[in-house]
């Protein structure tokens, strides 16, 4: 009796693989049917994705920026935000993506000493400038006074908003807006803490302000 599995296993009984006309016919028919049934819109979309990928290569622009004391020479697309550049290309993930609409402050970084929402800042606009993220705030293993104060006063719970809170808190003192609890709350209002650690955050800022440490 003929072995029905002979075609399915090319090494059965040492035989070489053979062409299966029926199987090839079914494959070809299925492929042609799939192409015939593919909507023109889908085909056009596939072409557009290819065009975008090719365009992205030619659209990249040079960017020279100092990040946390390190000079960076990069090639980026003009539409890339500073937040995505930091997180996706430079792997500085301390800066958090919260709302991505500039409403929560989790993405706060310093550009030439001034705080900005990196999710609303195009990376190309920081060309030739100095950017500081939460990773660059400490001096090696020595924490920044604001980082130490946040730990001391439990200025965080889940910790997701903490990098942005600390960067904003440092800027708040530098800007001269930490002279009272009310003023601190006003100028820190752009940073949302969903855990509600606001009183502790205010206490941390007040301690650093009173201590007169260089921030």
RODO-10792 format. One record per residue: x negated, y, z negated of N, C-alpha, C, O in turn. Coordinates in steps of 0.001 Angstrom, whole numbers, plus 500000, padded with zeros to 6 digits. Layout:
BEGIN
XYZXYZXYZXYZ;...
This chain:
BEGIN
499142498800500000500000500000500000499112501242500000498121501287499271;499445502235500792498616503424500918498685504256499643499753504437499058;497533504756499228497460505566498017497997506957498322497433507688499136;499120507323497644499779508592497925499011509781497373499264510912497789;498058509557496426497310510649495812496029510973496565495268511845496145;495783510285497668494513510418498378494278511858498835493168512374498712;495327512511499365495166513868499862495030514864498722494364515889498869;495661514569497578495634515491496452494279515522495791493904516553495233;493523514431495827492214514372495188491155514105496245491037512966496696;490388515087496658489446514931497770488335513934497487487714513430498422;488069513637496219486988512709495880487493511284495606486724510407495212;488785511072495821489361509759495575488746508743496544488778508934497760;488190507672495995487567506602496787486424507130497645486048506504498637;485860508302497258484714508846497994485081509505499307484189509838500087;486384509711499586486791510314500844486521511813500839486585512440499782;486218512408502003486043513844502129487420514498502190488376513868502644;487545515761501738488843516442501797489313516590503239488525516852504148;490603516418503418491178516513504753492149517672504833492756518058503834;492292518224506023493265519280506227494663518693506106494937517595506592;495536519439505455496917519022505315497772519989506119498082521082505644;498159519601507337498901520520508219500163521066507577500496522240507740;500862520211506849502128520644506246501871521700505177502571522709505098;500851521447504357500533522391503281500083523729503859500486524787503377;499242523677504899498775524916505517499923525698506135499970526926506075;500858524941506739502009525590507348502839526326506293503289527451506512;503033525663505135503819526276504066503130527535503514503792528534503234;501797527481503360501051528634502869501188529821503817501429530951503393;501026529536505126501087530596506117502484531206506189502648532420506308;503492530324506114504874530791506165505200531670504967505856532703505107;504734531253503772504983532023502551504321533393502623504904534399502219;503107533419503139502386534685503247503090535635504199503269536814503894;503494535113505367504175535948506342505499536463505796505867537614506029;506213535606505070507491536009504485507293537116503469508054538084503442;506251536977502614505972537979501589505663539330502217506133540367501749;504861539306503293504507540551503971505738541180504602505934542394504545;506570540325505209507766540823505887508748541452504903509433542420505233;508813540893503687509774541373502690509225542514501846509978543123501085;507927542825501958507344543903501158507857545235501671507694545548502850;508482546032500793509022547326501223507906548236501715506782548187501215;508230549061502694507236549991503216506715550928502142505555551339502180;507577551269501172507172552158500077506042551531499274505091552214498896;506146550216499011505118549536498228503794549500498978502728549696498395;503879549246500289502667549221501099502012550595501096500793550716500981;502843551629501223502319552999501229501677553324499885500638553982499825;502310552852498803501775553104497461500408552464497304499497553054496724;500272551249497825498978550556497746497905551341498491496765551451498038;498294551889499651497348552692500422496958553950499656495802554373499685;497934554547498967497668555768498212496707555508497067495818556316496799;496887554361496381495982554017495284494557553885495802493603554303495145;494425553308496972493098553164497573492531554540497897491353554811497663;493390555410498443492950556766498767492503557506497511491507558230497530;493248557318496417492911557992495168491571557515494637490765558303494143;491344556202494746490086555643494248488902556196495031487863556527494459;489074556292496350488001556838497192487816558325496913486689558812496823;488926559043496778488860560487496532488190560793495204487463561778495073;488444559929494212487876560156492884486364560191492919485732560944492179;485785559369493784484326559318493889483787560650494397482779561152493899;484470561223495400483991562452496014484399563695495239483790564752495402;485425563583494396485932564739493667485167565001492377485357566053491766;484322564096491947483617564273490684482670565463490758482062565747491790;482569566147489623481752567346489547480741567220488409480987566500487442;479618567906488516478610567829487459479017568642486226479600569720486344;478706568118485065478998568804483804477775568714482905477260567626482645;477320569857482437476178569914481531476661570507480213477074571665480159;476607569725479176477146570150477887476340569529476756475817568422476883;476249570249475661475574569717474472476639569179473517477511569920473063;476558567905473224477540567282472330476828566704471124476004565798471243;477157567241469969476535566820468707475006566900468772474298566023468276;474519567979469398473090568214469458472362567483470573471143567602470700;473099566726471385472483565968472474472934566546473812474133566665474065;471991566900474655472331567416475982472835566284476871472207565231476976;473963566518477498474582565518478363474700566062479781475188567173479989;474253565281480745474463565600482161475398564544482720475019563385482888;476621564956483006477671563997483348478257564298484715478039565370485280;478998563342485232479739563498486472481185563123486179481470561970485855;482094564075486289483480563833485885484455564379486915484099565208487753;485692563901486839486768564443487653487249565740487014487301565828485787;487600566738487801488017568039487263489229567951486336489404568809485471;490057566940486502491289566844485713491088566183484353492024566130483556;489897565682484073489645564976482817489643565949481643489013567004481709;490347565596480570490351566433479376489110566154478535488473565108478665;488787567098477683487648566916476788487870565710475886486929564973475593;489101565504475445489422564366474588489119563045475285488482562168474703;489568562901476520489332561656477249487861561468477582487360560344477591;487171562567477854485739562468478107485022561933476874484184561037476975;485354562485475710484708562063474468484998560599474164484092559838473824;486248560213474286486655558874473877486318557809474923485765556759474593;486655558086476188486559557057477217485170556956477847484705555859478155;484512558096478039483227558067478732482039558054477769481028557400478025;482172558785476656481060558874475703481265557999474469480368557879473634;482439557390474356482751556451473265482631557097471886482264556435470915;482939558382471806483004559086470525484462559055470073485208560017470255;484843557937469484486259557677469192486717558238467853487853558007467439;485838558976467169486259559615465926487323560657466190488214560861465365;487241561318467330488263562287467732489490561498468191489409560697469122;490614561731467538491795560892467757492778561490468762492947562705468864;493409560591469490494497560991470393495804560743469649496209559600469434;496450561831469264497713561713468533498878561923469461499370560984470088;499327563194469548500483563503470393500091563694471858500906563466472752;498850564110472108498355564428473459499075565635474038499063565833475253;499705566449473187500393567667473624499938568902472845500552569963472962;498876568778472054498379569917471294499224570293470099499156571429469629;500022569359469594500943569679468507500551569074467158501082569484466126;499632568106467149499342567421465877497965567741465309497753567599464105;497025568171466150495705568549465673494738567409465440493605567647465020;495148566178465699494268565029465462493028565054466345492023564419466026;493096565780467445491997565803468421491083567012468252490275567296469136;491194567727467136490440568969466944488930568752466960488411567884466258;488238569541467758486770569556467791486331571018467811487161571919467931;485035571246467693484502572609467765483800572817469107483023571972469552;484079573932469731483374574342470949482726575683470652483406576682470419;481408575687470663480651576885470263481118577409468907481213578616468686;481407576470468007481774576838466644483237577128466421483657577323465281;484031577163467487485464577462467360486278576181467554485959575355468409;487311576033466768488128574817466885489054574889468097489623575935468409;489184573768468756490092573656469903490776572303469859490264571351469269;491929572232470485492594570945470691491993570327471947492237570807473054;491222569283471783490520568710472937491455568060473933491077567850475086;492678567733473513493623567124474459494154568146475447494658567775476507;494047569443475113494522570507476000493375571227476698493593572179477448;492159570766476447490979571433476996490387570618478129489969569479477923;490346571187479314489700570489480428488201570428480161487587571421479770;487627569263480375486219569065480072485329570033480842484291570453480330;485718570393482064484896571285482878484768572672482256483831573402482578;485685573046481377485637574388480783484580574492479694484292575596479231;483993573372479269482950573428478235481561573317478848480581573096478136;481474573468480155480177573409480831479236574464480242479593575639480158;478036574044479835477052574957479269477287575327477813476583576175477264;478279574691477181478603575025475792478185573916474833477684572870475246;478403574170473537478072573203472502479351572653471885480195573406471401;479479571354471908480664570687471347480244569886470119479249569161470144;481012570027469056480766569239467843482008568428467520483108568972467425;481830567133467353482929566248466959482689565795465525481676566145464919;483602565031464996483469564554463617482199563734463449481632563701462358;481741563069464510480511562271464430479278563146464240478261562685463720;479365564407464660478211565288464574478235566220463378477364567080463243;479223566058462509479365566968461367478374566638460250477821567540459622;478156565368460009477228564946458957475787565131459419475511565242460613;474891565161458467473465565248458764472847563883458493472355563619457396;472877563028459494472414561661459295473341560928458340474546560848458580;472786560395457260473587559699456252474158560658455215474930560249454348;473784561920455302474267562922454343475568563539454852475588564211455883;476642563303454123477939563803454542478000565322454464477314565956453661;478829565872455309479109567301455256479887567585453960480657566736453511;479697568764453358480435569096452118481943568901452240482593568495451277;482501569185453408483948569020453583484322567541453585485366567169453048;483497566706454171483760565268454139483728564747452703484576563949452306;482739565206451927482633564790450531483845565261449732484364564527448892;484291566485449996485440567031449273486717566272449603487544566054448718;486896565866450854488077565094451238488085563748450508489138563277450079;486918563139450372486835561866449648487152562089448167487918561334447569;486564563114447592486745563401446168488204563683445823488704563215444800;488882564441446668490261564859446390491313563987447070492492564340447083;490900562852447636491843561965448338492646562750449373493877562722449374;491935563446450247492601564262451251493081563475452454493242564032453539;493308562196452272493789561352453373494424560094452791494174559720451645;495251559454453611495811558152453240495522557153454362494631556314454236;496272557244455451495996556309456552494697556674457263494030555806457825;494334557966457240493063558403457797493087558768459270492077559231459800;494202558576459939494211558827461384494019560309461701493309560657462644;494642561167460926494541562602461199493295563222460584492979564378460865;492584562470459750491486563021458945490379563696459753489962564793459382;489879563094460845488829563787461603489257565186462044488498566145461903;490464565297462572490970566599463002491178567538461829490907568734461933;491656567005460715491866567824459521490539568403459034490454569586458707;489510567568458988488202568016458500487597569051459440487066570063458984;487672568809460749487127569774461700487860571114461596487244572175461697;489156571060461397489942572286461262489641572972459938489595574200459871;489434572184458878489149572743457551487825573506457556487717574582456967;486828572945458223485531573625458338485713574947459077485196575980458651;486444574911460176486679576121460964487491577136460176487282578342460310;488407576659459365489256577542458560488399578411457644488653579608457504;487388577813457025486482578573456163485607579501456994485418580662456633;485074579000458102484209579828458958484946581057459479484359582128459634;486227580891459744487032581991460288487429583007459222487954584075459534;487171582661457953487546583557456864489001583468456487489579584433455987;489611582295456727491036582121456443491279581116455315492244580352455351;490396581127454315490566580188453195490520580927451859489954580436450883;491124582116451833491046582963450641492142582696449628492080583197448505;493132581925450002494212581573449068494878580295449548494691579870450687;495654579693448664496350578458449055497320578727450196497429577930451128;498020579846450121498995580181451170498301580395452503498793579963453546;497151581066452467496432581322453708495897580017454304495945579811455517;495387579141453434494885577846453917496011577058454573495836576488455650;497159577029453924498296576290454482498723576869455827499092576129456739;498673578172455946499059578821457203498092578462458320498517578110459421;496797578550458045495807578337459100495433576865459290494638576531460168;496005575994458468495867574549458676497160573944459192497264572726459335;498148574790459472499477574289459847499486573578461195500430572851461504;498455573778461993498389573087463283497939571649463181497924570927464178;497568571222461973497133569842461751498171569121460903498398569465459743;498796568113461504499877567386460841499341566144460146498571565378460725;499759565950458894499450564725458143500768564037457836501522564481456970;501038562970458537502327562295458355502405561576457011503491561219456555;501252561365456381501231560743455043501522561772453949501797561398452809;501463563060454282501793564111453318500709564406452307501011564687451147;499448564350452718498342564603451784497960566082451724496833566419451361;498884566952452074498580568380452164498013569000450881497025569729450964;498594568743449692498038569352448472496573568977448250495772569813447831;496227567730448530494847567284448349493910567901449391492750568196449101;494421568087450584493626568732451635493325570179451238492196570649451384;494333570870450740494146572252450290493117572300449159492250573174449148;493207571374448218492261571340447098490829571127447587489890571731447067;490673570268448587489339569996449139488763571255449778487590571575449587;489590571962450534489125573189451202488772574260450177487766574955450314;489604574387449156489354575391448124488047575113447388487318576045447050;487747573845447138486508573511446436485287573863447280484318574424446770;485334573536448559484203573857449441484044575362449557482926575877449551;485171576072449664485128577534449755484525578130448483483670579013448551;484971577646447333484480578167446051483016577828445818482288578587445178;482590576683446341481199576256446142480207577037446977479005577004446714;480702577735447977479845578564448802478873577780449667477872578328450128;479166576473449897478272575672450765478324576174452197479337576695452663;477204576000452876477130576348454283477945575352455084477663574154455049;478951575827455808479779574936456616479593575230458100480212574577458941;
